[in-house]
Amino acid sequence: MLKGIEKIHLEPGESKTVTFTLRRPDLGFWGIDRKWVTEPGMFGVMAGDRTAEFELK
């Protein structure tokens, strides 16, 4: 799910550092019991325009 999206433009070969913050509610979802759930653990964050090229770390 997209969170805190902001589109940036880069010229070929250009790089840019992008910083954003995800808070606990940004990582939650509605559970089967219709309650808001935020599960413990580590989460991977991906950014880019082609999911096939993502390298999750």
Sequence and secondary structure as in RCSB ss.txt:
>XXXX:A:sequence
MLKGIEKIHLEPGESKTVTFTLRRPDLGFWGIDRKWVTEPGMFGVMAGDRTAEFELK
>XXXX:A:secstr
   S       TT          GGGG EE TTS EE   S      SS GGG    
